[in-house]
Amino acid sequence: MAIPPDDYARYRIGGTASFDQSLTLYAFWSPMNPSVGGNSEEYKGQTIFFEGVNIAQEDWVVTSQTPYRIYAEWKEGCGWYDAAQDWLNFCWAGAASDAIHWWLDRNKEYVDRYRQNHDIPEFGYAGKGISDVFHFFMAKWLKNEGCYPSIGFNWFINGIDDNVQESAKGQEGLFRDVFGDNALVNFLVSSNRRSFNQFVQEALKNHRMITIDEFNMAGAHAIACWGFEFDDEGYVCALYYSDPASSWNNTQTGRDLSLGRIEVKYHTDSDWSPYMATETLIGGEIVHGEVPIIRIYSYDQGTELWESYFKSHPSSVESVKQSTLNENEEYYDLQGRRVKNPTKGIYITKSGKKVLFFQQP
């Protein structure tokens, strides 16, 4: 017999359920020791950045030898972001803004097609923490209150209003026609070494991006991740991050040094939970500390839903990338004038189809 959804959910998350018919029980075995498993043969000994992140060797700057600190400089087209939290409790919006900038980059062709029939603003990033996406959050979320990056992301993309401020309810969902209530964010709470590493690997393999919530001396804090370093056993041993709270203070001699590296370790004497290892120079000595990782989120590009949307909306602009024009087709500009040699831009074919050229034919 099929298990009703409610009963299946109770089984998955704990609790009891009774059945008045015979049923087949499917069980799976998983090691309970959190120190076992989760490492990657594919990634061991490597540093892997998320799709679209490009950092040239000359953009890395060692800012300190004792303790050792290294940062990358933000440049146009590098594929990572560091939105500054202009309000004390808006780190979640900063991390969500970083994820949204990345998401808009990865979906540029889809967004450009969608924008032809929808009023979608351009969301720029000027460097040194200046983000149009973050300012968009500030214009809608009027209270300086904490939240989660996943809630901000789902509100911006889907218009999901769960747990958003009253002033932001019903305000957004810029791509709701495409995604509806299909949230693109997964998250994991209270991870151990195995589950943390499995989550990171799944994100990398599925072309996702990650943010994390840490717990430091000031409380919970959200930061964006842009890549992970794996040790020789295939476990995450460092991560590359941008911090909304420090977007403005990493600059040296005018350089926007906003992406840093920090080691990741695990509590081997207890639950093997991950934490970021800090080093601070105090009185000439390095003092070691730890910042627990309490939540981890991954953000999907939504490719399948984009494709499904455009298949059901044939009037939307079609992306064309072929190197030569169709000699049997006629192209017209938006004023109805025939164009014999279209360049980059939007045109209408004789059959009435809108065509978007992304490159010189």
ABEGO torsion letter per residue (X at the ends): XBBBAAAAAAAAAEEBBBBABBBBBBBBBBBABAABEGBBAAABGBBBBBBGBBBBAAABBBABAOBBBBBBBBBBGAGBBBBBBABAAAAAAAAAAAAAAAAAAAAAAAAAAAAAABBBBBBBBAEGGBBAAAAAAAAABABBBBBBAAAAAAAAAAGBABGBBAAABGABGAAAAAAEABBABBBBBGBBAAAAAAAAAAAAAAGBBBBBBBBBAAEBBBBBBABBBBBAAGBBABBBBBBAAAAAAABBGGBBBABBBBBBBBBAABAGBBBBBBBBBBGGBBBBBBBBBABBBBBBAGAAAAAAAAAABAABBBBBABABBBAABBBBBAAGBBBABBBBEBBBBAAGBBBBBABBX
